[in-house]
Amino acid sequence: MSQHNKKGVGKFQRLFYCVLLSRPEIALHKKRKIMGGIKNQYVKRTQKDYSMSLKLSIISEIERGDISVTSATKKYGIQGRSTVVGWLRKYGTFDWENQTPGNIPKSKDQKIKVLEKQKAFLEKQAEQVLAMVRSIRKNMPRIGFRKLYYLLYDRLKDLHVGRDKFLSILKANQMLIKPKRNYRITTDSHHRFRKHKNLVADIELTHPEQVWVSDITYIGGRNRNCYLALVTDAYSKKIMGYDVSNSLSTESFLRALNMAIRQKRYKNKLIHHSDRGLQYCSNDYQNVLKKKKIIPSMTEHYDPYANAIAERVNGILKQEFFLEDYPVDIKTMKLLVEDAVHIYNTQRPHWSCYMKTPERMHCQKEIKIRNYKKQNLIKASLDKV
């Protein structure tokens, strides 16, 4: 050791012991700080370097639960965790021979402090989760728990929130969606036109534009004559065509069909499935199908489940996008429907499509859609869209 370093160490020792006598609780900080100016110099500390008042102060903090043993070593600059553990066993009020600092019994105040800390953490975590849910429900107001969990999976994982905790947070904040049941008859099957057979009852859906399903439904409330005609691809669940009208005229149905035909991208055999309503059986509608070489198919009995895909898509637009709740004129309703269809096609995942959006599902032919019954029937494949 050079003579300069010896003088530095001697000066440090005198300064340290002066601080130790006057302010023992900060002496160790000063020692560390002073030693920082002497490079590559290590001074081994002994029990004499720590005053009794400092030891008892540290023990009191640990037993109150204010700090841990590791935190105490960092806070007071103590060399080695075992040093603090030795003080606990020698001077502590707990039986440190038979327990570790991690499982010391807590007083009532300590337990309250721990619970308050946990509560604050959970509240912050829940608020972060709810903020993410609200951001999605700005565009899809009634999207359900299962699809929310899929969309937020990676972000929830970062917050250490699993499926059950996510469900509990939504339930506690009354943000779970209750399904609505509301059926209204819009089909008039008592007419003179030809009714076609059901060609899709036993068909297996394997690719887009294999089967289109059509239907019409009320929107805008019971007291408003506003109707939404839809043409939906049975495989991808994409809405191919739609039209909003204030009547049940065939022209509205034709506008929805022509929109779907304009968006058609594949040249495979296509079946058009609908109920036996007057508009679908009309000569004008059937002539368009014939001209475009689209094969007509119809339900053989009046049963909403015989055209389950179309009924389900109707319900999604009306319930999840509140189309039935807006008392607006038909011009505004057309804008609302346009936005709802765009979000539905491009953002909303579908369970039967393995949580892919209709647009994404429509761009491929390899994925086999989910079925929910033992028999692989089209009428069973759409119980869950």
C-alpha positions, 0 to 999 in steps of 0.5 A: 500500500502506498504512503498516500493510501495509508494516509487516506485510510488513517484519515477515514478511520478517524472521521468514521469514529468521530461520526460513530460517537456523534451519530451512530445511526448514520455512521455506516452510510458515511463509511460507505460514502468515504470508502467510495473515494478510495479505489480498490480498497476493502475494509472488513467490518466487525461488530464494533462498527455497529452501535447497539442503538443501530442494531436495536433500531434495525431489529425493531423495523424488521419485526414491525414489518417496515423493512425486510432483512435484505432491505435493511442491509442495503439501507444501512450498508451492512455487510452480509445478510447473515449479520442482521439475522444474527442480531435478530436471533440474539436481540430480537423479541421473536423466536428466531431460532425456529423461524425465518424473517420471511414468516415472522408472525404479524401484529394486527397493525402489520396485517392491516398494513399488508391488506391495505397494500394488497388492496391498493395493488388490486385496485390499481390492477383492476383499473388498468384492466377496466381501462383496456375493456372500455377502449375495446367497447368504444367500438363494440359496446356489448362484446362478451367476456370470452372475446374480450379475454382473447383480444386482451390476452397478451396485455392481461398476461403482462399484468398477471391477470388470468381468466378467472381474475378477469371474470371477477373484475368484470363481474365486480364492476357490473361489466358482464353482458347479459344476453337478450332474447327478442324474436319478431316475425318478419316472414310471410310464407303464405304466397303463390311463388315457388318454394325451394328445397333445403339443400344445406341441412346436411352440408359441411362448410369447408370454404368461403362462398360455399353457402350464403344465408339471408334474412331481414330483421327489425332495427330502431325499436318496435315503433319504427318501420326500419328493417335491415336485410343481410346476406352473410357467408355461412363459413366466414360469417362475413356480412357480404351485403346489407341494406336499410329500408323503411319497408319490406319491399323486394327492392331492399332485399335485391340491394343487399344481394347485389352488394354481396355479388359485387364483393364475391371473390371466388368462382366456386359453386354457391348456394343461397339459403333463406327462409320462405319469405315472399321477397326471396321467392319473388320472380325478381329475386330468383331471376338475379340468382339464376342469372348469377348461377347461384343455387336457391335453398330455403327452410322447409318449416318456420323455425329460427334455428333452421337459418341459425347463422342469419338469425345469430348475425342479426342478433349480434348487430342489434344487441352488441351494437345497440341498433335497436336502441337508437331512435333515429331517422333512417338516414342516420340509421344507415350510417350506424349500420355501415359502421357496425358492419365494418367493425363486425367484419374487421374487428370482432372475433368469432368463436367458430372461426377460432377467434379470427375476424370474418374478413380474415376468415374469408381470405383463406380456405384451409381452416375448418370451422368449429362444430358444436354437435356430434353431427357435422351439420351446417345447422349445428355449426352456427350455434355459436358465432 
